[in-house]
Amino acid sequence: MTASSDPAAVVAAFVERVAPYDPAPGVPPVALVGVRTAGDEAVFPLSDYVLRAMCEALEGYRDPLDRGTCAGCGGRRLDDNLRCAECGRVHGILGEVIARHAAHGSPA
């Protein structure tokens, strides 16, 4: 595991980046966040300020593989060409053209 993908190191770095801006330093922690991996375990006491920042960061994360939801089956696994891995429907402009041709019985 590289340093950038070591979960405990990432959490520690996040806390170190945010904690200096805490308007109420020295207040007892409001939460403990534990990270356990195959070879390591770490517990981080978090102030309300740091905990809120962590929640904002987690809520704001969007997976780079998230290409939306399939309009046909509701699946969330659209590939680079916007083809649904669940039902095979193609989305986007190409998908619209294919769907129109299929609806009118025209060859694509």
Phi and psi restraints in degrees (range 20) as a CNS / XPLOR table:
assign (resid 1 and name C) (resid 2 and name N)
       (resid 2 and name CA) (resid 2 and name C) 1.0 -78.9 20.0 2
assign (resid 2 and name N) (resid 2 and name CA)
       (resid 2 and name C) (resid 3 and name N) 1.0 162.8 20.0 2
assign (resid 2 and name C) (resid 3 and name N)
       (resid 3 and name CA) (resid 3 and name C) 1.0 -58.0 20.0 2
assign (resid 3 and name N) (resid 3 and name CA)
       (resid 3 and name C) (resid 4 and name N) 1.0 -37.8 20.0 2
assign (resid 3 and name C) (resid 4 and name N)
       (resid 4 and name CA) (resid 4 and name C) 1.0 -71.5 20.0 2
assign (resid 4 and name N) (resid 4 and name CA)
       (resid 4 and name C) (resid 5 and name N) 1.0 -19.4 20.0 2
assign (resid 4 and name C) (resid 5 and name N)
       (resid 5 and name CA) (resid 5 and name C) 1.0 -108.2 20.0 2
assign (resid 5 and name N) (resid 5 and name CA)
       (resid 5 and name C) (resid 6 and name N) 1.0 10.9 20.0 2
assign (resid 5 and name C) (resid 6 and name N)
       (resid 6 and name CA) (resid 6 and name C) 1.0 -82.5 20.0 2
assign (resid 6 and name N) (resid 6 and name CA)
       (resid 6 and name C) (resid 7 and name N) 1.0 108.3 20.0 2
assign (resid 6 and name C) (resid 7 and name N)
       (resid 7 and name CA) (resid 7 and name C) 1.0 -54.5 20.0 2
assign (resid 7 and name N) (resid 7 and name CA)
       (resid 7 and name C) (resid 8 and name N) 1.0 -42.6 20.0 2
assign (resid 7 and name C) (resid 8 and name N)
       (resid 8 and name CA) (resid 8 and name C) 1.0 -64.9 20.0 2
assign (resid 8 and name N) (resid 8 and name CA)
       (resid 8 and name C) (resid 9 and name N) 1.0 -39.5 20.0 2
assign (resid 8 and name C) (resid 9 and name N)
       (resid 9 and name CA) (resid 9 and name C) 1.0 -66.8 20.0 2
assign (resid 9 and name N) (resid 9 and name CA)
       (resid 9 and name C) (resid 10 and name N) 1.0 -36.8 20.0 2
assign (resid 9 and name C) (resid 10 and name N)
       (resid 10 and name CA) (resid 10 and name C) 1.0 -66.8 20.0 2
assign (resid 10 and name N) (resid 10 and name CA)
       (resid 10 and name C) (resid 11 and name N) 1.0 -44.0 20.0 2
assign (resid 10 and name C) (resid 11 and name N)
       (resid 11 and name CA) (resid 11 and name C) 1.0 -64.0 20.0 2
assign (resid 11 and name N) (resid 11 and name CA)
       (resid 11 and name C) (resid 12 and name N) 1.0 -43.6 20.0 2
assign (resid 11 and name C) (resid 12 and name N)
       (resid 12 and name CA) (resid 12 and name C) 1.0 -60.2 20.0 2
assign (resid 12 and name N) (resid 12 and name CA)
       (resid 12 and name C) (resid 13 and name N) 1.0 -43.5 20.0 2
assign (resid 12 and name C) (resid 13 and name N)
       (resid 13 and name CA) (resid 13 and name C) 1.0 -65.2 20.0 2
assign (resid 13 and name N) (resid 13 and name CA)
       (resid 13 and name C) (resid 14 and name N) 1.0 -38.5 20.0 2
assign (resid 13 and name C) (resid 14 and name N)
       (resid 14 and name CA) (resid 14 and name C) 1.0 -61.7 20.0 2
assign (resid 14 and name N) (resid 14 and name CA)
       (resid 14 and name C) (resid 15 and name N) 1.0 -48.8 20.0 2
assign (resid 14 and name C) (resid 15 and name N)
       (resid 15 and name CA) (resid 15 and name C) 1.0 -59.5 20.0 2
assign (resid 15 and name N) (resid 15 and name CA)
       (resid 15 and name C) (resid 16 and name N) 1.0 -43.3 20.0 2
assign (resid 15 and name C) (resid 16 and name N)
       (resid 16 and name CA) (resid 16 and name C) 1.0 -63.6 20.0 2
assign (resid 16 and name N) (resid 16 and name CA)
       (resid 16 and name C) (resid 17 and name N) 1.0 -34.5 20.0 2
assign (resid 16 and name C) (resid 17 and name N)
       (resid 17 and name CA) (resid 17 and name C) 1.0 -73.1 20.0 2
assign (resid 17 and name N) (resid 17 and name CA)
       (resid 17 and name C) (resid 18 and name N) 1.0 -34.7 20.0 2
assign (resid 17 and name C) (resid 18 and name N)
       (resid 18 and name CA) (resid 18 and name C) 1.0 -92.5 20.0 2
assign (resid 18 and name N) (resid 18 and name CA)
       (resid 18 and name C) (resid 19 and name N) 1.0 -38.8 20.0 2
assign (resid 18 and name C) (resid 19 and name N)
       (resid 19 and name CA) (resid 19 and name C) 1.0 -53.3 20.0 2
assign (resid 19 and name N) (resid 19 and name CA)
       (resid 19 and name C) (resid 20 and name N) 1.0 -37.3 20.0 2
assign (resid 19 and name C) (resid 20 and name N)
       (resid 20 and name CA) (resid 20 and name C) 1.0 -61.1 20.0 2
assign (resid 20 and name N) (resid 20 and name CA)
       (resid 20 and name C) (resid 21 and name N) 1.0 -18.2 20.0 2
assign (resid 20 and name C) (resid 21 and name N)
       (resid 21 and name CA) (resid 21 and name C) 1.0 -97.7 20.0 2
assign (resid 21 and name N) (resid 21 and name CA)
       (resid 21 and name C) (resid 22 and name N) 1.0 1.9 20.0 2
assign (resid 21 and name C) (resid 22 and name N)
       (resid 22 and name CA) (resid 22 and name C) 1.0 -62.3 20.0 2
assign (resid 22 and name N) (resid 22 and name CA)
       (resid 22 and name C) (resid 23 and name N) 1.0 120.8 20.0 2
assign (resid 22 and name C) (resid 23 and name N)
       (resid 23 and name CA) (resid 23 and name C) 1.0 -71.4 20.0 2
assign (resid 23 and name N) (resid 23 and name CA)
       (resid 23 and name C) (resid 24 and name N) 1.0 -12.6 20.0 2
assign (resid 23 and name C) (resid 24 and name N)
       (resid 24 and name CA) (resid 24 and name C) 1.0 -128.7 20.0 2
assign (resid 24 and name N) (resid 24 and name CA)
       (resid 24 and name C) (resid 25 and name N) 1.0 65.8 20.0 2
assign (resid 24 and name C) (resid 25 and name N)
       (resid 25 and name CA) (resid 25 and name C) 1.0 -67.3 20.0 2
assign (resid 25 and name N) (resid 25 and name CA)
       (resid 25 and name C) (resid 26 and name N) 1.0 149.5 20.0 2
assign (resid 25 and name C) (resid 26 and name N)
       (resid 26 and name CA) (resid 26 and name C) 1.0 89.2 20.0 2
assign (resid 26 and name N) (resid 26 and name CA)
       (resid 26 and name C) (resid 27 and name N) 1.0 -8.2 20.0 2
assign (resid 26 and name C) (resid 27 and name N)
       (resid 27 and name CA) (resid 27 and name C) 1.0 -73.3 20.0 2
assign (resid 27 and name N) (resid 27 and name CA)
       (resid 27 and name C) (resid 28 and name N) 1.0 141.9 20.0 2
assign (resid 27 and name C) (resid 28 and name N)
       (resid 28 and name CA) (resid 28 and name C) 1.0 -56.7 20.0 2
assign (resid 28 and name N) (resid 28 and name CA)
       (resid 28 and name C) (resid 29 and name N) 1.0 148.3 20.0 2
assign (resid 28 and name C) (resid 29 and name N)
       (resid 29 and name CA) (resid 29 and name C) 1.0 -63.5 20.0 2
assign (resid 29 and name N) (resid 29 and name CA)
       (resid 29 and name C) (resid 30 and name N) 1.0 150.4 20.0 2
assign (resid 29 and name C) (resid 30 and name N)
       (resid 30 and name CA) (resid 30 and name C) 1.0 -102.0 20.0 2
assign (resid 30 and name N) (resid 30 and name CA)
       (resid 30 and name C) (resid 31 and name N) 1.0 -10.7 20.0 2
assign (resid 30 and name C) (resid 31 and name N)
       (resid 31 and name CA) (resid 31 and name C) 1.0 -155.0 20.0 2
assign (resid 31 and name N) (resid 31 and name CA)
       (resid 31 and name C) (resid 32 and name N) 1.0 154.8 20.0 2
assign (resid 31 and name C) (resid 32 and name N)
       (resid 32 and name CA) (resid 32 and name C) 1.0 -118.5 20.0 2
assign (resid 32 and name N) (resid 32 and name CA)
       (resid 32 and name C) (resid 33 and name N) 1.0 128.8 20.0 2
assign (resid 32 and name C) (resid 33 and name N)
       (resid 33 and name CA) (resid 33 and name C) 1.0 -113.3 20.0 2
assign (resid 33 and name N) (resid 33 and name CA)
       (resid 33 and name C) (resid 34 and name N) 1.0 122.7 20.0 2
assign (resid 33 and name C) (resid 34 and name N)
       (resid 34 and name CA) (resid 34 and name C) 1.0 -105.7 20.0 2
assign (resid 34 and name N) (resid 34 and name CA)
       (resid 34 and name C) (resid 35 and name N) 1.0 141.9 20.0 2
assign (resid 34 and name C) (resid 35 and name N)
       (resid 35 and name CA) (resid 35 and name C) 1.0 -126.5 20.0 2
assign (resid 35 and name N) (resid 35 and name CA)
       (resid 35 and name C) (resid 36 and name N) 1.0 120.4 20.0 2
assign (resid 35 and name C) (resid 36 and name N)
       (resid 36 and name CA) (resid 36 and name C) 1.0 -122.6 20.0 2
assign (resid 36 and name N) (resid 36 and name CA)
       (resid 36 and name C) (resid 37 and name N) 1.0 124.3 20.0 2
assign (resid 36 and name C) (resid 37 and name N)
       (resid 37 and name CA) (resid 37 and name C) 1.0 -119.2 20.0 2
assign (resid 37 and name N) (resid 37 and name CA)
       (resid 37 and name C) (resid 38 and name N) 1.0 179.4 20.0 2
assign (resid 37 and name C) (resid 38 and name N)
       (resid 38 and name CA) (resid 38 and name C) 1.0 -54.7 20.0 2
assign (resid 38 and name N) (resid 38 and name CA)
       (resid 38 and name C) (resid 39 and name N) 1.0 -37.8 20.0 2
assign (resid 38 and name C) (resid 39 and name N)
       (resid 39 and name CA) (resid 39 and name C) 1.0 -116.5 20.0 2
assign (resid 39 and name N) (resid 39 and name CA)
       (resid 39 and name C) (resid 40 and name N) 1.0 6.1 20.0 2
assign (resid 39 and name C) (resid 40 and name N)
       (resid 40 and name CA) (resid 40 and name C) 1.0 -154.3 20.0 2
assign (resid 40 and name N) (resid 40 and name CA)
       (resid 40 and name C) (resid 41 and name N) 1.0 159.2 20.0 2
assign (resid 40 and name C) (resid 41 and name N)
       (resid 41 and name CA) (resid 41 and name C) 1.0 -146.2 20.0 2
assign (resid 41 and name N) (resid 41 and name CA)
       (resid 41 and name C) (resid 42 and name N) 1.0 137.3 20.0 2
assign (resid 41 and name C) (resid 42 and name N)
       (resid 42 and name CA) (resid 42 and name C) 1.0 -143.1 20.0 2
assign (resid 42 and name N) (resid 42 and name CA)
       (resid 42 and name C) (resid 43 and name N) 1.0 146.1 20.0 2
assign (resid 42 and name C) (resid 43 and name N)
       (resid 43 and name CA) (resid 43 and name C) 1.0 -124.3 20.0 2
assign (resid 43 and name N) (resid 43 and name CA)
       (resid 43 and name C) (resid 44 and name N) 1.0 133.0 20.0 2
assign (resid 43 and name C) (resid 44 and name N)
       (resid 44 and name CA) (resid 44 and name C) 1.0 -119.8 20.0 2
assign (resid 44 and name N) (resid 44 and name CA)
       (resid 44 and name C) (resid 45 and name N) 1.0 116.6 20.0 2
assign (resid 44 and name C) (resid 45 and name N)
       (resid 45 and name CA) (resid 45 and name C) 1.0 -75.6 20.0 2
assign (resid 45 and name N) (resid 45 and name CA)
       (resid 45 and name C) (resid 46 and name N) 1.0 130.8 20.0 2
assign (resid 45 and name C) (resid 46 and name N)
       (resid 46 and name CA) (resid 46 and name C) 1.0 -120.4 20.0 2
assign (resid 46 and name N) (resid 46 and name CA)
       (resid 46 and name C) (resid 47 and name N) 1.0 134.6 20.0 2
assign (resid 46 and name C) (resid 47 and name N)
       (resid 47 and name CA) (resid 47 and name C) 1.0 -75.2 20.0 2
assign (resid 47 and name N) (resid 47 and name CA)
       (resid 47 and name C) (resid 48 and name N) 1.0 167.7 20.0 2
assign (resid 47 and name C) (resid 48 and name N)
       (resid 48 and name CA) (resid 48 and name C) 1.0 -57.9 20.0 2
assign (resid 48 and name N) (resid 48 and name CA)
       (resid 48 and name C) (resid 49 and name N) 1.0 -41.2 20.0 2
assign (resid 48 and name C) (resid 49 and name N)
       (resid 49 and name CA) (resid 49 and name C) 1.0 -61.9 20.0 2
assign (resid 49 and name N) (resid 49 and name CA)
       (resid 49 and name C) (resid 50 and name N) 1.0 -49.0 20.0 2
assign (resid 49 and name C) (resid 50 and name N)
       (resid 50 and name CA) (resid 50 and name C) 1.0 -67.7 20.0 2
assign (resid 50 and name N) (resid 50 and name CA)
       (resid 50 and name C) (resid 51 and name N) 1.0 -39.7 20.0 2
assign (resid 50 and name C) (resid 51 and name N)
       (resid 51 and name CA) (resid 51 and name C) 1.0 -61.9 20.0 2
assign (resid 51 and name N) (resid 51 and name CA)
       (resid 51 and name C) (resid 52 and name N) 1.0 -43.3 20.0 2
assign (resid 51 and name C) (resid 52 and name N)
       (resid 52 and name CA) (resid 52 and name C) 1.0 -63.0 20.0 2
assign (resid 52 and name N) (resid 52 and name CA)
       (resid 52 and name C) (resid 53 and name N) 1.0 -40.8 20.0 2
assign (resid 52 and name C) (resid 53 and name N)
       (resid 53 and name CA) (resid 53 and name C) 1.0 -63.6 20.0 2
assign (resid 53 and name N) (resid 53 and name CA)
       (resid 53 and name C) (resid 54 and name N) 1.0 -40.8 20.0 2
assign (resid 53 and name C) (resid 54 and name N)
       (resid 54 and name CA) (resid 54 and name C) 1.0 -65.0 20.0 2
assign (resid 54 and name N) (resid 54 and name CA)
       (resid 54 and name C) (resid 55 and name N) 1.0 -42.5 20.0 2
assign (resid 54 and name C) (resid 55 and name N)
       (resid 55 and name CA) (resid 55 and name C) 1.0 -62.4 20.0 2
assign (resid 55 and name N) (resid 55 and name CA)
       (resid 55 and name C) (resid 56 and name N) 1.0 -42.5 20.0 2
assign (resid 55 and name C) (resid 56 and name N)
       (resid 56 and name CA) (resid 56 and name C) 1.0 -60.9 20.0 2
assign (resid 56 and name N) (resid 56 and name CA)
       (resid 56 and name C) (resid 57 and name N) 1.0 -43.4 20.0 2
assign (resid 56 and name C) (resid 57 and name N)
       (resid 57 and name CA) (resid 57 and name C) 1.0 -63.4 20.0 2
assign (resid 57 and name N) (resid 57 and name CA)
       (resid 57 and name C) (resid 58 and name N) 1.0 -42.8 20.0 2
assign (resid 57 and name C) (resid 58 and name N)
       (resid 58 and name CA) (resid 58 and name C) 1.0 -68.2 20.0 2
assign (resid 58 and name N) (resid 58 and name CA)
       (resid 58 and name C) (resid 59 and name N) 1.0 -40.4 20.0 2
assign (resid 58 and name C) (resid 59 and name N)
       (resid 59 and name CA) (resid 59 and name C) 1.0 -66.7 20.0 2
assign (resid 59 and name N) (resid 59 and name CA)
       (resid 59 and name C) (resid 60 and name N) 1.0 -31.2 20.0 2
assign (resid 59 and name C) (resid 60 and name N)
       (resid 60 and name CA) (resid 60 and name C) 1.0 -82.3 20.0 2
assign (resid 60 and name N) (resid 60 and name CA)
       (resid 60 and name C) (resid 61 and name N) 1.0 -10.1 20.0 2
assign (resid 60 and name C) (resid 61 and name N)
       (resid 61 and name CA) (resid 61 and name C) 1.0 -68.9 20.0 2
assign (resid 61 and name N) (resid 61 and name CA)
       (resid 61 and name C) (resid 62 and name N) 1.0 134.3 20.0 2
assign (resid 61 and name C) (resid 62 and name N)
       (resid 62 and name CA) (resid 62 and name C) 1.0 -126.6 20.0 2
assign (resid 62 and name N) (resid 62 and name CA)
       (resid 62 and name C) (resid 63 and name N) 1.0 126.8 20.0 2
assign (resid 62 and name C) (resid 63 and name N)
       (resid 63 and name CA) (resid 63 and name C) 1.0 -66.3 20.0 2
assign (resid 63 and name N) (resid 63 and name CA)
       (resid 63 and name C) (resid 64 and name N) 1.0 134.1 20.0 2
assign (resid 63 and name C) (resid 64 and name N)
       (resid 64 and name CA) (resid 64 and name C) 1.0 -63.2 20.0 2
assign (resid 64 and name N) (resid 64 and name CA)
       (resid 64 and name C) (resid 65 and name N) 1.0 -18.1 20.0 2
assign (resid 64 and name C) (resid 65 and name N)
       (resid 65 and name CA) (resid 65 and name C) 1.0 -88.0 20.0 2
assign (resid 65 and name N) (resid 65 and name CA)
       (resid 65 and name C) (resid 66 and name N) 1.0 -3.2 20.0 2
assign (resid 65 and name C) (resid 66 and name N)
       (resid 66 and name CA) (resid 66 and name C) 1.0 -76.7 20.0 2
assign (resid 66 and name N) (resid 66 and name CA)
       (resid 66 and name C) (resid 67 and name N) 1.0 109.6 20.0 2
assign (resid 66 and name C) (resid 67 and name N)
       (resid 67 and name CA) (resid 67 and name C) 1.0 -115.4 20.0 2
assign (resid 67 and name N) (resid 67 and name CA)
       (resid 67 and name C) (resid 68 and name N) 1.0 19.5 20.0 2
assign (resid 67 and name C) (resid 68 and name N)
       (resid 68 and name CA) (resid 68 and name C) 1.0 100.9 20.0 2
assign (resid 68 and name N) (resid 68 and name CA)
       (resid 68 and name C) (resid 69 and name N) 1.0 -168.1 20.0 2
assign (resid 68 and name C) (resid 69 and name N)
       (resid 69 and name CA) (resid 69 and name C) 1.0 -115.2 20.0 2
assign (resid 69 and name N) (resid 69 and name CA)
       (resid 69 and name C) (resid 70 and name N) 1.0 140.8 20.0 2
assign (resid 69 and name C) (resid 70 and name N)
       (resid 70 and name CA) (resid 70 and name C) 1.0 -65.2 20.0 2
assign (resid 70 and name N) (resid 70 and name CA)
       (resid 70 and name C) (resid 71 and name N) 1.0 129.1 20.0 2
assign (resid 70 and name C) (resid 71 and name N)
       (resid 71 and name CA) (resid 71 and name C) 1.0 -71.9 20.0 2
assign (resid 71 and name N) (resid 71 and name CA)
       (resid 71 and name C) (resid 72 and name N) 1.0 -19.3 20.0 2
assign (resid 71 and name C) (resid 72 and name N)
       (resid 72 and name CA) (resid 72 and name C) 1.0 -84.5 20.0 2
assign (resid 72 and name N) (resid 72 and name CA)
       (resid 72 and name C) (resid 73 and name N) 1.0 -56.2 20.0 2
assign (resid 72 and name C) (resid 73 and name N)
       (resid 73 and name CA) (resid 73 and name C) 1.0 -113.3 20.0 2
assign (resid 73 and name N) (resid 73 and name CA)
       (resid 73 and name C) (resid 74 and name N) 1.0 -8.0 20.0 2
assign (resid 73 and name C) (resid 74 and name N)
       (resid 74 and name CA) (resid 74 and name C) 1.0 84.3 20.0 2
assign (resid 74 and name N) (resid 74 and name CA)
       (resid 74 and name C) (resid 75 and name N) 1.0 2.2 20.0 2
assign (resid 74 and name C) (resid 75 and name N)
       (resid 75 and name CA) (resid 75 and name C) 1.0 -63.3 20.0 2
assign (resid 75 and name N) (resid 75 and name CA)
       (resid 75 and name C) (resid 76 and name N) 1.0 158.4 20.0 2
assign (resid 75 and name C) (resid 76 and name N)
       (resid 76 and name CA) (resid 76 and name C) 1.0 -113.4 20.0 2
assign (resid 76 and name N) (resid 76 and name CA)
       (resid 76 and name C) (resid 77 and name N) 1.0 12.7 20.0 2
assign (resid 76 and name C) (resid 77 and name N)
       (resid 77 and name CA) (resid 77 and name C) 1.0 -110.3 20.0 2
assign (resid 77 and name N) (resid 77 and name CA)
       (resid 77 and name C) (resid 78 and name N) 1.0 75.3 20.0 2
assign (resid 77 and name C) (resid 78 and name N)
       (resid 78 and name CA) (resid 78 and name C) 1.0 -93.1 20.0 2
assign (resid 78 and name N) (resid 78 and name CA)
       (resid 78 and name C) (resid 79 and name N) 1.0 133.1 20.0 2
assign (resid 78 and name C) (resid 79 and name N)
       (resid 79 and name CA) (resid 79 and name C) 1.0 -82.9 20.0 2
assign (resid 79 and name N) (resid 79 and name CA)
       (resid 79 and name C) (resid 80 and name N) 1.0 -172.6 20.0 2
assign (resid 79 and name C) (resid 80 and name N)
       (resid 80 and name CA) (resid 80 and name C) 1.0 -60.0 20.0 2
assign (resid 80 and name N) (resid 80 and name CA)
       (resid 80 and name C) (resid 81 and name N) 1.0 -26.2 20.0 2
assign (resid 80 and name C) (resid 81 and name N)
       (resid 81 and name CA) (resid 81 and name C) 1.0 -95.2 20.0 2
assign (resid 81 and name N) (resid 81 and name CA)
       (resid 81 and name C) (resid 82 and name N) 1.0 10.8 20.0 2
assign (resid 81 and name C) (resid 82 and name N)
       (resid 82 and name CA) (resid 82 and name C) 1.0 62.3 20.0 2
assign (resid 82 and name N) (resid 82 and name CA)
       (resid 82 and name C) (resid 83 and name N) 1.0 30.5 20.0 2
assign (resid 82 and name C) (resid 83 and name N)
       (resid 83 and name CA) (resid 83 and name C) 1.0 -93.7 20.0 2
assign (resid 83 and name N) (resid 83 and name CA)
       (resid 83 and name C) (resid 84 and name N) 1.0 130.5 20.0 2
assign (resid 83 and name C) (resid 84 and name N)
       (resid 84 and name CA) (resid 84 and name C) 1.0 -73.3 20.0 2
assign (resid 84 and name N) (resid 84 and name CA)
       (resid 84 and name C) (resid 85 and name N) 1.0 127.0 20.0 2
assign (resid 84 and name C) (resid 85 and name N)
       (resid 85 and name CA) (resid 85 and name C) 1.0 -70.8 20.0 2
assign (resid 85 and name N) (resid 85 and name CA)
       (resid 85 and name C) (resid 86 and name N) 1.0 -19.5 20.0 2
assign (resid 85 and name C) (resid 86 and name N)
       (resid 86 and name CA) (resid 86 and name C) 1.0 -84.0 20.0 2
assign (resid 86 and name N) (resid 86 and name CA)
       (resid 86 and name C) (resid 87 and name N) 1.0 -49.4 20.0 2
assign (resid 86 and name C) (resid 87 and name N)
       (resid 87 and name CA) (resid 87 and name C) 1.0 -117.8 20.0 2
assign (resid 87 and name N) (resid 87 and name CA)
       (resid 87 and name C) (resid 88 and name N) 1.0 -10.4 20.0 2
assign (resid 87 and name C) (resid 88 and name N)
       (resid 88 and name CA) (resid 88 and name C) 1.0 88.4 20.0 2
assign (resid 88 and name N) (resid 88 and name CA)
       (resid 88 and name C) (resid 89 and name N) 1.0 -4.4 20.0 2
assign (resid 88 and name C) (resid 89 and name N)
       (resid 89 and name CA) (resid 89 and name C) 1.0 -63.0 20.0 2
assign (resid 89 and name N) (resid 89 and name CA)
       (resid 89 and name C) (resid 90 and name N) 1.0 139.6 20.0 2
assign (resid 89 and name C) (resid 90 and name N)
       (resid 90 and name CA) (resid 90 and name C) 1.0 -100.3 20.0 2
assign (resid 90 and name N) (resid 90 and name CA)
       (resid 90 and name C) (resid 91 and name N) 1.0 131.5 20.0 2
assign (resid 90 and name C) (resid 91 and name N)
       (resid 91 and name CA) (resid 91 and name C) 1.0 -105.1 20.0 2
assign (resid 91 and name N) (resid 91 and name CA)
       (resid 91 and name C) (resid 92 and name N) 1.0 178.1 20.0 2
assign (resid 91 and name C) (resid 92 and name N)
       (resid 92 and name CA) (resid 92 and name C) 1.0 81.8 20.0 2
assign (resid 92 and name N) (resid 92 and name CA)
       (resid 92 and name C) (resid 93 and name N) 1.0 -166.7 20.0 2
assign (resid 92 and name C) (resid 93 and name N)
       (resid 93 and name CA) (resid 93 and name C) 1.0 -61.3 20.0 2
assign (resid 93 and name N) (resid 93 and name CA)
       (resid 93 and name C) (resid 94 and name N) 1.0 -45.8 20.0 2
assign (resid 93 and name C) (resid 94 and name N)
       (resid 94 and name CA) (resid 94 and name C) 1.0 -60.5 20.0 2
assign (resid 94 and name N) (resid 94 and name CA)
       (resid 94 and name C) (resid 95 and name N) 1.0 -42.1 20.0 2
assign (resid 94 and name C) (resid 95 and name N)
       (resid 95 and name CA) (resid 95 and name C) 1.0 -62.6 20.0 2
assign (resid 95 and name N) (resid 95 and name CA)
       (resid 95 and name C) (resid 96 and name N) 1.0 -40.2 20.0 2
assign (resid 95 and name C) (resid 96 and name N)
       (resid 96 and name CA) (resid 96 and name C) 1.0 -62.7 20.0 2
assign (resid 96 and name N) (resid 96 and name CA)
       (resid 96 and name C) (resid 97 and name N) 1.0 -43.8 20.0 2
assign (resid 96 and name C) (resid 97 and name N)
       (resid 97 and name CA) (resid 97 and name C) 1.0 -62.2 20.0 2
assign (resid 97 and name N) (resid 97 and name CA)
       (resid 97 and name C) (resid 98 and name N) 1.0 -45.7 20.0 2
assign (resid 97 and name C) (resid 98 and name N)
       (resid 98 and name CA) (resid 98 and name C) 1.0 -62.1 20.0 2
assign (resid 98 and name N) (resid 98 and name CA)
       (resid 98 and name C) (resid 99 and name N) 1.0 -43.6 20.0 2
assign (resid 98 and name C) (resid 99 and name N)
       (resid 99 and name CA) (resid 99 and name C) 1.0 -63.4 20.0 2
assign (resid 99 and name N) (resid 99 and name CA)
       (resid 99 and name C) (resid 100 and name N) 1.0 -41.4 20.0 2
assign (resid 99 and name C) (resid 100 and name N)
       (resid 100 and name CA) (resid 100 and name C) 1.0 -62.6 20.0 2
assign (resid 100 and name N) (resid 100 and name CA)
       (resid 100 and name C) (resid 101 and name N) 1.0 -45.9 20.0 2
assign (resid 100 and name C) (resid 101 and name N)
       (resid 101 and name CA) (resid 101 and name C) 1.0 -62.6 20.0 2
assign (resid 101 and name N) (resid 101 and name CA)
       (resid 101 and name C) (resid 102 and name N) 1.0 -40.7 20.0 2
assign (resid 101 and name C) (resid 102 and name N)
       (resid 102 and name CA) (resid 102 and name C) 1.0 -66.2 20.0 2
assign (resid 102 and name N) (resid 102 and name CA)
       (resid 102 and name C) (resid 103 and name N) 1.0 -38.9 20.0 2
assign (resid 102 and name C) (resid 103 and name N)
       (resid 103 and name CA) (resid 103 and name C) 1.0 -67.5 20.0 2
assign (resid 103 and name N) (resid 103 and name CA)
       (resid 103 and name C) (resid 104 and name N) 1.0 -31.8 20.0 2
assign (resid 103 and name C) (resid 104 and name N)
       (resid 104 and name CA) (resid 104 and name C) 1.0 -97.0 20.0 2
assign (resid 104 and name N) (resid 104 and name CA)
       (resid 104 and name C) (resid 105 and name N) 1.0 2.5 20.0 2
assign (resid 104 and name C) (resid 105 and name N)
       (resid 105 and name CA) (resid 105 and name C) 1.0 72.9 20.0 2
assign (resid 105 and name N) (resid 105 and name CA)
       (resid 105 and name C) (resid 106 and name N) 1.0 14.4 20.0 2
assign (resid 105 and name C) (resid 106 and name N)
       (resid 106 and name CA) (resid 106 and name C) 1.0 -87.9 20.0 2
assign (resid 106 and name N) (resid 106 and name CA)
       (resid 106 and name C) (resid 107 and name N) 1.0 146.5 20.0 2
assign (resid 106 and name C) (resid 107 and name N)
       (resid 107 and name CA) (resid 107 and name C) 1.0 -68.5 20.0 2
assign (resid 107 and name N) (resid 107 and name CA)
       (resid 107 and name C) (resid 108 and name N) 1.0 144.8 20.0 2
